[in-house]
Amino acid sequence: MADTSLGPWQYPEISHLDGRFVTVERLDPARDVADLYSVSHDPPEYQSLFTYLPYGPFPSSDAMLDWLTHIVEDPDSRYFSVLDRSRQQRVGMVALLNIVPAHGRVEIGSVWYSPLVRKTKVNTEVNYLLLKFLFRDFGYRRVEWKCNNDNLASKRAALRLGFKYEGLFRQHMLVKGKNRDTAWFAILDGDWPALEEHFEAYLSGKAESLTGLNNPS
């Protein structure tokens, strides 16, 4: 008899995920562009959030709309906007990339949030909702996180969220005309039950930090 724990896996389609602090929704360029452009470009110093991303900043909201319209048509990725429920404003984006249902593998990437929500639980809950969906609802085996090795904030976030460092891909790609060495992290299905408990304790206010993970803070 075949081992059903080895698949097959469905394509992880998501329309929206609701949490205490955020709602994660499939990207709608026309609906989302006004908020997304505003929270990432005004004031101008907010544009630094695009430093390690392969896109942005954008010269206008129309230019950002053109880009959003292009990426939402990508058949191999799923892009989402993140609504901060307390502000009733879209404050960032996240995506499922490199989706490989045949192997139960997917990457959480293209992540950015406005400085307006730094030091809040927005990023933590977004990742909790996505990880819970992927591991519990779809039974995926592996969720990856990749970032520029120079992006210290992203590497710290990966560790804080429970991703384990797996290695460095040197001279992996060119981004905005510069070399990118890519740091790889991952969470496996066997890691998730313990991580889920820590996420829920922190998000419910029963714990002051994501203790028990790779980098308690």
C-alpha positions, -999 to +999 in steps of 0.1 A: +000+000+000+013+035-009+023+058+019-002+086+017+020+108+038+042+112+007+015+130-013+001+139-037-003+175-025-028+200-037-019+234-050-022+258-020-049+281-031-058+309-006-084+336-010-081+351+025-069+342+060-082+360+090-063+365+122-065+387+153-044+414+139-043+409+101-063+397+072-042+381+044-060+384+010-051+376-026-037+406-042-061+428-061-041+455-078-069+480-083-081+477-048-047+475-031-024+500-049-034+532-031-027+518+003+004+499-007+020+529-025+012+553+003+026+531+032+058+524+013+066+557-003+055+585+019+075+598+036+104+591+012+126+574+038+101+545+038+114+536+004+144+520+020+123+489+026+129+480-010+167+479-006+170+441-008+140+435-030+143+430-068+116+456-074+108+492-062+107+518-052+083+531-078+082+566-094+044+567-091+014+548-080+006+541-116+040+524-120+034+503-089-001+494-103+016+482-136+039+460-115+011+446-093-009+438-124+020+420-139+029+398-109-007+389-101-008+371-135+022+348-126+008+313-127+036+299-105+032+323-076+005+337-053+007+372-041-012+387-011-018+420+005-018+423+042-046+443+059-038+457+094-071+453+111-065+480+137-057+506+110-081+491+083-052+497+059-031+475+037+004+477+051+025+452+031+027+422+009+038+385+011+038+357-015+039+320-020+068+313-044+084+283-059+053+262-053+061+225-060+030+204-051+047+172-064+071+175-035+050+193-009+073+223-010+068+261-011+086+293-002+072+323+017+089+353+001+086+388-015+078+400+020+077+437+029+058+458+054+055+495+060+076+510+088+042+519+103+039+484+116+074+477+128+076+461+163+039+449+160+026+414+156+017+419+119+046+399+104+044+372+131+007+366+125+010+366+087+036+339+089+016+319+115-015+320+093+004+309+062+024+282+080-007+268+097-025+267+064+003+250+046+012+224+072-022+216+088-046+222+060-025+210+030+000+187+047+030+203+030+064+189+040+086+220+037+083+258+038+113+278+027+125+313+035+153+329+013+169+363+015+199+383+006+227+374+030+233+411+036+198+415+048+204+410+085+168+420+095+153+393+073+177+366+086+169+376+122+132+374+113+135+339+098+152+326+130+127+343+153+098+327+134+113+292+137+130+288+103+163+269+105+193+281+086+204+256+060+232+273+041+245+300+018+241+300-020+271+321-031+267+343-062+232+330-065+218+359-086+222+395-096+197+420-080+196+456-092+230+451-107+246+438-076+257+403-065+233+385-041+245+356-019+213+339-008+207+326+027+184+296+028+161+287+058+133+262+062+106+248+085+097+211+081+063+195+089+078+178+119+089+211+133+054+227+131+035+212+161+059+227+186+062+260+167+025+263+164+022+263+202+047+291+206+030+312+179-004+308+195+009+316+230+026+348+218-002+360+196-028+354+223-008+374+248+001+344+270+038+348+262+059+379+258+080+366+230+084+337+206+104+317+231+117+283+224+125+290+188+159+295+172+165+330+184+142+339+214+132+376+213 
